[in-house]
Amino acid sequence: MSAYTPPVQALIDELGRLPGVGPKSAQRIALHLLKAEDHDVARLAEAIVIAKKRVRFCERCFNIADENLCPICTDTRREGSMLCVVEEARDIIAIEKTGVFRGRYHVLLGAISPMDGIGPEQLKIRELLTRLEPETVREVIVCTNPTIEGDVTAMYLARALSTLDIKVTRIGTGLPVGGDLEYADELTLGRALEGRHELRD
Amino acid sequence: MIVEHLELTNFRNYAAAEVHFTPGTTALIGANGQGKTNLAEALTFLATLESFRGVPVDVLIRNGEDTAIVRAQVRHPDGREVLIEAELTRTGRNRVQVNKQRLVRARDLLGVMRTTVFSPGDLALIQGGPGERRRFLDDALVAVAARNDTMRREVDRIVRQRNAFLKQIGWKTNPSALSGDETLTLDVWDEKLAEVGGQWGDARAHLVAQLQPMVTRAYEDLATQVTPIDFVYEPEWRRIGLARALAASRAEDLRRGLTTTGPHRDDLEMSVNGLPARTHASQGEQRTLALALRLATHRLVTDTMGSPPVLVLDDVLSELDPDRATALLTHMPKGQVIITSASGLPTTAHPDRILHIAAGTVTNN
């Protein structure tokens, strides 16, 4: 009993399949697009098609790239001895903003989750193993999310890399900087206490 | 903690209703099927974000409506006033506000309001399967510390992920039939389950040790005689450690495609007078033990939190003989009480306010 004509309903349905867009937002965006100027809508449609056509995954690290390799993989000033493993390309953006890490990345394109049909072979783990030795990586920092699936993926990587002479570390979990202890949730605070370190060297 | 006022919109059979409670005892009287339990259910929903009748959220929304709203004004012993609002949707994505501030995660509401419910369904704690008793223990752990909710969900998720993996690699008869990669993946799920599941088992064991003397005392209060009550929470895996237990049951798990050992399979064995309560206790003893479990939890939460949860007696007094009903009412810690009944109340109930409920409307008198 849809009140919209089929083309409008089709647009709403398509928008509603996007991440973070619920039925109400989809309806709002669709109606906005219908009111917008033809050339504005054409520009959006073109941007989507071009991005999808031009952009691909980096052959080495599976970051988003517009050539065979992404800008980070081609940047010679990057330290090749440090490799940061993340779940998604958007995690690279977040880490890059910190300016703290000068090594290279490897995107797994997900985390181990049997319920979603994702095992190690669906992730870019074999590709990770094959690039480690020729690239003389000395440390792998596992920056998967602090969720069940991210933790299990990290544990899997630690075991899979144990035969290689490479240091494997896990990103720390703890308190947000500039926040008050009293507002931290108990689980985060508990983890932060477990991950405490000595103040003297 | 006291609930001053409860407001419902499109909840169960209520289109709109508003109820004012007294700090003492409020009685909700009405014939069966008029909506007494629905009011109690709405109130406890704000404490646990689920129905104490164990039904999915969409059942709580009035027929033909998309959302239901439950709103309660709560006063803490220090005088703090808190307005709690929950919007229930059929997709299960509840929106919760505390003092008009939206909570990012609805589950952050746990612990803001606390209730203890006694209902006729509690008999299932004794007569039902192990799952009923696990749920009782786990609910109690969340009631004494809201952060336990996260760990409870983690255990559940790890077990479901591990089971999904076992099914994926398909009913192998022998661990040696696994590929190296499959073995490695199963190893890490075992490691994670051993870590979190082990902690959950410790938490349950600690809770059982705390509850046992309190249940014994509560039983004595209700039965007015000393009766030996024994609890045994000693799953095999806790003796040898979950990591070793999972390794030992790996062949069995592979064959059956599910996790056959761990906290999700435990039971709490209870006995009255040295005999198993489920099979040997009389109906009266079982009913008293179920009440004693609730009463003991109520006291434990009161002791831990420093103030009693709101007590909801849903249709239980009518099921008790007058002596036990009186014993129950006299041994409650001081606090707010809400009683529902289809018939009259025992004289010891002393309600400060009586509300009559008929066909989803509440009248004061």
Interface residues (C-beta under 8 A of the other chain):
Chain A: I112 S113 P114 M115 G117 G119 P120 E121 I148 E149 D151 V152 M155 Y156 R159 A160 D185 E186 L187 G190
Chain B: D108 A145 A146 R147 T150 E154 R157 I158 R160 Q161 R162 A164 F165 Q168 D181 L184 T185 D187 V188 W189 E191 K192
